[in-house]
Amino acid sequence: MRLQLSRGARRSNALVLAGALLATTAHADGTLAVRGVYYKERATRVVQPMLDAMFDAGLHGTASGHFLVDAITSASASSGAVDAQPFTERRYEAGAGYAYELGRLTLGGELKYSTESDYVSRYLGVRGQLDFNQKNTVIGLGAGVGVDTVSAAAIQGPVMLTLRCSARDPAARDCGLDTYAVYASASQIVSKDLVVGASLDVATLRGYQSNPYRQAIVGNGLVGERHPTERTREAFAGSLRYYVAPSHTALIAAYRYYRDTWDVHAHTPEARVVQELGADLDVTLGYRYYTQDGAYFFRTRYPADDANLTQFVTDDVKLSSFTGHTFEAKLGVMGEQFALPGLWAGARFEGMFSYDIQNNRFGNAVIAHVALTLPFAY
């Protein structure tokens, strides 16, 4: 971060960091990024401004922080009802992290807190990273704990809706959800132009995992959603990044397999091409395919007289079987392209547009993302 990188160094950066930054910030002790995301599908719109900062903290430490707001406008979560009304919700999230280098070992941790009218989330994570063979091999390990509180406070009225935290619990104003996660990753520089990587993520959720507002069709009526209170998720991923030196092109391929104890299985292959157009301009084109099986208890309509099928009920589209295609285009421009002076010359402007074809009730989605990353010294 403190040195102006050569074209050869940018090559390694493109491989290791998925080719996103083919030009770098110069002579900076930190970066400040301002981002904005817009997401729109058939019944939901999300606007998310975000502020990110990363800076050196001493000779061997790096500190980071972020703050974001999700402004969500959507139809009522009770999607089984014919009189669903739109609502607006805001979620606020803040986080901070710190990493310290001890020779070949880097240790770090992070905290995150988010709140909205009916959901509060707290997260604490730790991680470690060890490099070998002159940093050609990097192995990472981490773990995290999340403690969430769920309520139905978004419903306005004289009587607050109560929840059944589990089938054995009496009605309560709020319920808890605890998450325990571990993850591992490894990357290997095979040659000056090739990097391969792999990762494993495992998370166990214990507690209330239903949507308090959503209802499912059971017989000729509507019943509040009931999900199991235990779920274990596993995700396995691999990636390959290859840099074509003559054309200054980074080729990226990745695959992710997901499974959980609710019998949801998902496959996500994707490919990207990052093309450098001069020293200060790059273009990314990408495609991702997604397919999943539905949860074992998902039905579009449940029979009223089958206890085995109505112990758990859901109208959550994300637990159904569906496929999707995502097409993405991104443009990255360094400030030098516009002959900007001083630190602005090292600024990076990004604009991304993607289109999701979702073969489910959500319908297709449009996503737009803009970002400005500015280096600073202090």
Buried (B, 14 or more C-beta within 10 A) or exposed (E): BEEEBEEEEBBBBBBBEBBBBBBBBBEBBBBBBEBEBBBBBEBBBBBBEBBBBBBBBEEEBBBBBBBBEBEBBBBBBBBBBEEBEEBEBEBEBBBBBBBBBEEEEBBBBBBBBBBBBBBBBBBBBEBBBBBEEEEEEBBBBBBBEBBBBBBBBBBEEEEEBBBBBEEEEEEEEBBEBEBBBEBBBBBBBEEEBBBBBEBEBBBBBBBBBBBBBBBBBBEEEBBBBBBBBEBBBBBBBEBBBBBEEEEBBBBBEBBBBBBBBBEBBBBBBBBBBBBBBEBBBBBBEBBBBBBBBBBEBBBEEBEEEEEEBBEBBBBBBEBBBBEBBBEBEBBBBBBBBEEEEEBBBBBBBBEBBBEBBBBEBBEBBEBEBBBBBBBBEE
